Amino acid sequence: MEQTIELPAFRRSAELAPNSIDPETRSVEVIWSTGARVRRAALFGEPHDEELSMAPEHVRLERLNAGAPFLKVHEAHDLDAVIGSVVPGSARIENGQGIARIRLSERDAVGDIWRDIEAGHIRAVSIGYQVHRFEISKPDGQRELWRAVDWTPFEISAVPVGADPAAGFRAKGEHHDCVLHRRDAPTSQGENPMTDKTQTAAETAEQSNTTAAPEETQMTDDKTGAADTQTRAADTKPKAKPMPDPAPEGRASSIDTDLLVSEARAQERERVSTIHGLADKLQLERGFADDLIKRGVSIDEARRLILDQVAAKADETRTFPHVSIPLGGRDATVTRREAISNALLHRYSPTLFPLEDAAREYRGMTLMELARESLETAGASTRGLSRDEVATRALHSTSDFPEILAAVTNKTLRQAYEAYPRTFPLFCRQVLATDFKAMHRVQLGEAPQLLKVGESGEFKRGTLGESKESYRIETYGRVVAITRQVLINDDLDAFTRIPAMYGNSIAQLESDVVWDIVTSNPAMADGTALFHSTHKNLASSGAALGVDSVGLARAAMRKQTGLDKKTVLNIRPAFLIVPASLELKAEQLVAQNLVPAQSANVVPQSIRTLSPIAEPRLDAASETAWYLAASPNQIDTIEYAYLEGQQGAYIETRNGFDVDGVEIKCRLDFGAKAIDWRGLYKNPGA
């Protein structure tokens, strides 16, 4: 015979395994159940014995292996009560014992608990579990045995004593369906047959308190407790509970039963509709809600699982390289998102980001008001929510608020990155790298000279001289976090000015890498420094910046030869590179002479065509040294590379894992190398 009744979640004591403590990972193994037989207060009729089957096929370990919480004394309604979690995949059944590894939180508040566990002061834990199916039998002359053959442990708690005082009692709150399978139908005249859902939780608790013996109100699942229970069962035969007097009128009893059944059905309908409503509102799959209903999950537990599912989806890294526009016009969501972003950017810098017409309705709203707006637009009600709850849900939900913050951060960082004055792109050549492997750049020599071919003569073969330089791109990055505290405090600078500073820093990094090549004078592939007399690109003695010294440097570049040491390349310099201390002198040198005092002071047109580049990073190495550089279109000088598809600063966002908010990762894949020395010339100055 099978029946379905509503049952609450149960609790049982378990124990830590102190010898399994791992201080490095702050984890310890627990024996969360041995399935030992314990005494349970009456649910219907007389008290009974309960036994948990530890057969692997009878225990649902999905909840534990998914990282079930490790709580403080079963406090399921306070986030501070979560002091750790089950290490995913560690829950298992071995030799009839349920074993799992618990990893405690790194929070300071949990430190004292961890130290007590290490010292052996805290040894007891307790599990919360739900039973989905009991097999009931009644051995001759003994209590009924309820054997759980389908059950789910869903949390583990640290407790001060080995048995929870409430273990085994039906708590007020949500219930779940459980199938009761009786092997033998009741035959004793004194037994009261079970009726589907005929008792409320309050009636059951009252009945339990009046029928259970004092020593039975605290149950334990450890070996000592189980032995004590079995000893009491052997020494004292349970007395049959007297049947209550029948109702004076059978009709009244039937009406009471019908009312209770109707109430139970109404509660079940409310549970089903609430779970489906929450899943639909948060755009979860229908099958996920159906599974919760089928498993008999309570409303409170369903809310927690639904939020976990939403958070799991939101944890996926989201990037926004472009915005798609549907046929027939712009998407309303995209338009609204861009309007809010523009309003926030206008607050950050009215001159850089003028206010658009669509953004006017949002310009006076605080971050918290915008967060509420985003939640309500996504269909979530914010009525009655605190500022902290609004901030948390806005950052961990299907609303578009994280995308808005990411867009604002991206634009401020990009604007600052592009505004930074980078001087090296003028004389350097940019390329794209397809991967992070070393790139080999061939320094081509001159083409072989043509030889005269006589009548019926043979064309002779020639070869190109070459030299090879190698370098690779490197990855640089930082993470910017937008926390819920930022929203609550309406701290706009946290995701506008700070990202702008990072954008400036990324641009500075590129300049540091390139100009370090000029100032550090690294060795080339031939083993000789970039600027060296052997390369004929270093003045033998320093000379102050002037027409004569520049003329000599220009002549030296024009006389550079190919790799065969014969062919003259006639390289024409295009840029005059000086430290900041010589910037004014360089500008005066290339300025047009309108009324020269003497013809000897006239600066030649060829020198006035040089473009001056002043770089303050050169001053740290030398305030007198100056350089000439050819155009990269004529000959290679310094080459810099980005990873293909990610030129400049690249932004990725995700819901925070280490922080309670949104994490924005700024990444730069960049590298640089001097490819050829013949397009550069250095004079140490004087």
N, C-alpha and C positions, 0 to 999 in steps of 0.2 A: 504494500500500500504506500502511495506517495502523496505528500501534501506540500504546499508552498506556504511558508509563513514569513513574516518580517522579523529580522534580527538586527541588533545593533552591532557595531564593531566590538570585538573582545580584546582583552589584554592578558598577557602572560609574562611571567618573569623569565629572564635569561641571565647569562653571565659573560663577563669579559674573560679573555684569555691573556693575562698580563705578560706571559712569556713571549707573546707575539708583538710586543710594542716595537715600533720603528720610529725613533725620534726624528730622523731626517725627513720623513714624509708626514710625521705627526699622525700616525695611524696605528690601529690596534685591531686584532680580530675578536669577534664575539661569537659565542655559540648562542644563536638566537632562538633555538628550540630543539628539544629532544623528543617532542611529541608525547611526553609522559602523561599518564592518566591523572586527571584532577577532578575534584568535586565541584559541581556547578549547582547554584541555587535554582529553584524551580522556575522554569519558563511556563510550562503547563503541567499541572499535576504535581508529582513528587520530585524531589531533587534527583539528579542523575549524575553519572560520571561522563566526562568528556575526554576524548583521546584524539590527538592530531596524527593523521597518517603521514609519515615521513617518506613515503614512496615518492620518488621524483615526479612520477606522472600525476600525483595528487596535489602537488604544491605549485601554485603559480608564482614564479620568481621574477616576472617581468617588472613589477613595481620596484623591487629591491635592486635589480640589476640596472635599472634606469637611473639610479642615483637617489633612492628614497632618503628622506631627511632623517638625521639623527637629532632628536629633540631633547629638551630638558623637561623631564617628568611629564611627558605627553601634552605639553602646552602647544596646541595646534592652531592657536589664534593670535600668536605674537611672533613677529619675525625675529626678535631677539632670542626667542626660545630655540631657534635653529642653530645648533652648535657644531654641526658637521653634516656629513652625508655618507651614504654607503658608496664605496668605491665601485663605479660601474663595472659590471661583469664579475664581481667577486663573490656574489651570493651563490651558494651551492649546497647540495646534500651529500654528506660523506658519512658512511657507516651509521646511518640513521640519525645524524645530527645536522641541523641547519647552521651553516657557518657563513660569515661575511666579514669583510674588512671595512672598518669605519675610519674615515679620515676627518679629523677635527678642523674647525675653522681656524684661520690665522688671526682672528680678531683678538684684541687685547682682553676683552671681557671673557674669552674662553680660555685664556692662559691658565687661570687658577684651576679650572676643571681638568685641563690636560695634566697639570702637575700632580693633582690628586690621583688621577688615573695611573700615572707613572709610579707614584709612591704606593699604590695599592689601596688607597683610602676609598676610592670609588671602584667597586667591582661588579655592582649589579646593574643590569639593564632590563628593559621590558619591551615587549613587542606589541604592536597593535595589529590586529588581523581581522579579516572578514571570512566567514564560512559561507560557501555557496551550496554545499550539499552535505547532509549528515546521513549516515547509515545507522539505524537504531536497532538494537537487539536487546533482549532481556534474558540473561542467563538465569537459570533456576535459583530462586532464593536470593537474588542480588538486585541491586539497582539497575535501571536501564543504562545501557552504554551507548552514548552518542559518539560515533566515530566520524570525524571530518575527513571526507575523501575528495573534497574539492575546496581549497581555501587559499587565501591570498594574504601574506604578510605585507603591510604597506608602510610601516614606520618602525623605527627603533628608538628607544628613549633611555637616557641615563636616569636612574632612580636611586633614592637614598637607601632603600631596603630591598631585600630580595623578592618581595611580592607586593604588587600594587594593591592598596586597600580596596580599590574599586574593581579589581580584576574579576571578570565573570559576571558582574551585575549589568543589567540593561540600563544604559545611561539615557537620560532624556535627550532627545535629538533625533536625527535622521536614522532610518533603518534601511535594510536591504533585504531582498528576497532570498530565502534559503529553502532548498528542497529537502524534505524529511522522508527518508525511505525506511519503512518498517519491514523488517524481515518476517516478523510474526505478528499478526494482528492481536490486540489485547483480548484476553479471554477472562481475566479475573473480573468478577462482578463489581469489585470495589473501585476499579480503575475508571478514570474519566476520559473518554475518547477525546482526541484533539479536534479542535474546530479551527478552520482557516481564519486567522486574523481576528480572533474574538477577544483579545485583551490589548489594552493600550499599554504604552511603556510605563506610565505611572502605576497602573494596576499591577503590572508584573513586578516592578521594583518593590511595591508594598507587599506583595505576596512573598517575594524573596526574603524580605526582612523578617517576616513573621514565621517563615517555615524553616529557614536555615539555622543550624545550631551556631552558637557564638564562635566556636573554633573554625567554622566553615566560611566565615565572612571574609577571611583573608586567604587567598590561594596562591600557591607557588608551583612553578614548573621545574624547579631544580630537583636533584635526586633526593635530598633530604625531605623536602616538602612532599614529593610524590610518595615516598615510603611511609611518611606519617599518615597521609590520606588513606593509603591502602591498609595500614594497620587499624585505623579507626573503622574502616569498612568491614574488616574481618572480625573485630571485637564487638562491634555494636551493629546489630541488624536494624536497618531503618524501619521505622514504624510507618504503617500505612496512614496517609493523611485522611482524616474523616471527610466524607463528602458533605458539601454544604447542603443545607435544607433546600428542597426544591421550591421554586417560586410558587407563591400561592396561586398564581394563575399562569399556566403555560404560555398564554398569549402575550403576557407582559414580558416574559423572558425572551420570547421570539422577537418582539419589537426591539428590545435592547440590543440583541445580537444583530438585527438588521441595521440598526443605527450605526453600530460599530463598524460593520462591514462597509456601509456606505461612506463613513468617514475615512476608512482606510483607502477605499477606491478613489475618493476625492483627493487625498494626499498623493496618491500615486499619479493621478492625472496632472496634478500641479507639478510634481517632480519631472514628469516627461515633458510637459510644455515649457517649463523653465529651462531645462537643458537644451531643448531644441531652439528656444528663443535666444539663449546666449550664444550658441554656436552659429546661428544665422546672422546675428548682429555683428559678430566678429569675423564673419565670412570664412568659417571653417567648413570642412567637408561634412556632408550629412552623415556619412558613414561613421565619422568620429563620434558624433552625438549618439547615434544608434548603438554604438558599442558601449558607451557609458551607461545608457539605459538598460541594455541587455545584461550588463554586469551588476546592476542594482546599485550603482554608485549614488551616494546621497547628494543633495543639492550643494552643500558646502564643499564636499570633496570634488564634485564636478566643476565648481567654480575654480578651484585650485588647479585641476588638471587642464581646464580650458585656457587659463592664463599661462600655464606652462607651455601649452601648445602654441599659443600666440607668440610667447617670448622666443620659442625655438625657431619659429619662422622669421621673426624679426632679427635674430642673431646672424642670419645669413648676410654676408658682405654685400652691400648695395653700392653700385657706382652709377653715375649719371653722366655719361659722356655726351649724350644728346637728348633732345626732347622730340618725340614723334608728334606730328600734327595730323589728325584725321582728315579725310576728304571732306570738303564742304566748310572748313573753318577750324578754329583753334579749340582744343579741348577745354571745357570750363574749369576743370581741376587744375590744369597747367596754367591757365590764365590767372586763376585765384592765387596759386602758389607763387607765381612771378610777381603779382601785385604786392603780396605780403613781403616778399624778399626785397622788393624795391623800397617799400616803406621802411624796413629796418635799415637798409643801406643808406637811405636818405637821412635817417637819424644819425648814422655813423659819420657821414660826410656829405652835407648838402651840395657842396660844390662839385665833388666827383660823381655823385649819383643824383641827378635832378629827379624830382618827384613826378611820377607819371600819373595821368588822370585816374587810372584804375586803382592806384594805390592810395588815393586820398582818404578813403573810408577806413584805412588801417593805420594811418600815420600817428594817431593819438593813442593807440592801444599799447598796453604793456605786454611783456613777454607772456605773463600768465594769462592775460586776456586772449592773446593770440593762440595759446595752447588750448584754452577752452573752446575757442572758435574751431580749431582743427579737429578736436575730438567730436564736437557736436556735428560738424559737417560730415564726419565719417560715420555718424549714426549712434555714437555713444553719448549717453546722458551724463552730464556733470553736476546735476542737482544734488546738493548735499555733500559733495566731495570737498575735502580740505585742499589747501594749496599744495601740500606735499603729494596728495593722491593725484591731483590733476597733473602735476609735473611728472610724476612717475609714469602715469598712463600715457601721457603725450609722448614720452620718450621711448615707451615700450609697447606700442600698439600699432594697429594698421593705419593710423592717421598719417597725414603727410607732413606733420610737424618736423620729424627728423630730416626730411628732404629739404624743407625750407631752411632750417639751420645750416645744413650742409651747403646749400646753394649760396647763402650769405657768406659763409666762411670761405668757400671756394673763390667767390668773386673778390673778396677783400684780399685774400692771399695772392691771387693772380694779378690783381691791380698793382699791389706793392712789388711783386716780382718783376713785372714789366716796366715799372717806373724807375727801378734802380738803374743808375747810369753804368752800364757795362761798356768798357772801351775796347776789349779785345776782339769782338766780332768784326771790326773794320779790317784788320789785317790777317785774321785767322780764317780757316775754312771749316765749315760745318758739314758733318756726314752723319749717317744713321747706322747704328749697329743692330744687327738682327738678333744677336744673342750676347752672352757675357764671355764668350771665348775671346782669346787674344786675336786682335786684328793685325794683319801684316800689310804694311804699306811699302810698295816698291818705289824706290827713288830712281826714276828713269834717267838714264844718261842721254846724251845727245845721239841723234841718228848718225850712223856712219857716213862719212863723206862719200860723195859720188866719185867714181873713178872713170876716167876716159876709156871708152870701149872702141877698139879699132875695127876696121872693116872685117866682117866675119869673125870678130873677136867674141870672147866669152864674158858674160856678166859674172862678176865675182860676188860671192856672198859676204854679207857683213852681219855683225851682231850689235845688239844694244847693251851698253853697260848698265848695271843696276846695283843698287844697295838697298837693303831691307831694314825698315824700322817696325817695331811691334809695340802695341799697347792694348789695353782693355778698359772697358767702362766699369765703374764701381757704383754701388748703391749707397745712397745717403738718405736718411729719413728721421722724422720725429712724429710723435702722436700728440694731437691737441684734443683735449677732452672737454665736452660741454655737459656739465652735470646738472642734476635737478636743482642744486643750490643756485646755479646761474639763473634759472628761470624764476625761482622763488624770490631772489634778490633783484630781479630785473637788471642784471649786470650785462648790458649790451657789449661793453668793452671786451668781455671774456671771449666772444666769438667774432669780433670785428678787428679790434686793434691788435690782439695777440696773434691771430692768423696773419695779419698784415706784417707784423714783425717777423714771423716765420718766412713769409714771402720774400722780404728784404734779405733775410739771412741766407735763403737758398741762392739768390742772385749773387750775394757776396761770396758764397762758397765756390761758385763757378769761376768768378774772377780770381779767387785765391789759387785755384788749381792751375789756371792758365798762366797767370803772372809769376807763379812760383817757378815755372819752367824757364822764364827769362832771367829771374834773379838768382836761381840756384845753379844755372849753367850745367845741366846734367850731361852725362856722356852719351854720345850717339852710338849707333850700331858698330861704327869702326873703332870704338874705344876711345875716341877723342872728344873733348868737351865741345858743347854746342858752339860757343865762342872761343876760338883758338887761332893762333897764328897759322897753324897747319891748314886750317879751313879758310884762311885768308879773309876772315870776317871780323878780326879784332885789331884795332889800331895798335901799332907798336908802342906808341906813347900817347898819353892823354892830352887832349886839347879842348879848350873851351868851345862852347857852341858858337859858331860863326860861319861866315860865308866860306872862308878858306877851308876850315876843318870839314864842313859839310861837303864841299867840293871834292876833297880828297876821299871821303867815305863813299861818295857817289861814284867816283872813278874806280875805286876798289871793287864795288859791286858790279860795275859794267865789265870789269876784266875777269870776273869769275869764269872758270872753265868747266867743261863737263867732266864726267868721270874718267874720260880718256886723257885728262890733263892737257888737252890741245884745243878743243873747240871752245871758242869764246861765246859766252851765253848772252852778253850785253843786257844784263838785268838792270831795269830802271826802278829806282826806289820810288814809292808812292806815299809813304808815311814817315813823319819825323816824330819819334816816340821819346818823350822826356819825362822826368819826375816833376811833381807839382812845383818844386822850387824853381824850375826852368821854364814853366809854362808861359810866363809873360815874355821872356826872351825869345822863345820859339815863335810866339805869335807876332812879335815885332820883326823877326827874321823873314817870315813869309808874307808880311804885309806889303801892300803895294806902295812903292815910293813915288809920291806925287811930285814933290819938288826936292830932289836930292841936292845936298850942298856940294858934293863933289861926285864926279863920274865914277870914281873908285868905290864909292859907297853904294852904288846901285846894285841891288840884289838881282841876280839873273832870273829870268822868267822860269827856267827849269827848276830852280830852287823854290820859287814862290808857288809852284804847283804842288809842293809837298803839303800834305794834310797833317797838321800837328795833332798829336794824341798825348794828353797829359794824364799820367796815372800815379796817384799818391802811393801805391804799393812799392813803386820803385825807390822812393825816398828812403825807405827803411834799409835798402841795400846800399844805395849811393845817391847823394844829392847832386852829383856832378855828371854821372854817366848818362849818355844819350844814345839813341839807337835809330837806325834806318830799317825800314821793312818794305819789301816789294808787295805788289798786289797778289793775293792768292790766285788770281786768274792767270798770272804769268808764270808763277813757280810756287811750289809748296813752301810754306813756312811752318806754322803751328796748326795742327788739326785738332778739333774737338768734336766729340760724338755724344749723341743721346741714343737711348734705346728706341728702336723704331716704334712709332705709335704713341710714345710718351715723351715728347719733346718738352723740356722745361719741367716746372713743378707739376706733379701729378697728385690728384686727390682721390682718396677712397674713404668711405664712411661705413660704420657698422654700429649696431647697438652695443654699448659698452659691456665688457665682461669683467675687467678689473676695476672699472668705475661705474657708478650708477648714473648712466647718461649715454651720450653719443660720443664715440671716438672718431676723430678725423685724422687720418694718416697722411702726412705730407712726404712724398718720396721723390728723389732725384736720382736718375741713372745717368751718370756723366763720366767722361774721361777725356784726357787731352795728351798730346805728345808732339814734340818738334819732329817734323818729318824730313826737312831739308835745311841745312845751314846756309845755303848760298843765297837765300832770299832775305837774310837778316845780317845786320852789321852793328857792331858795338864800338863806341869810343868811351874809354873810362872817364873822359872829361878832366877838367883842371880847375 
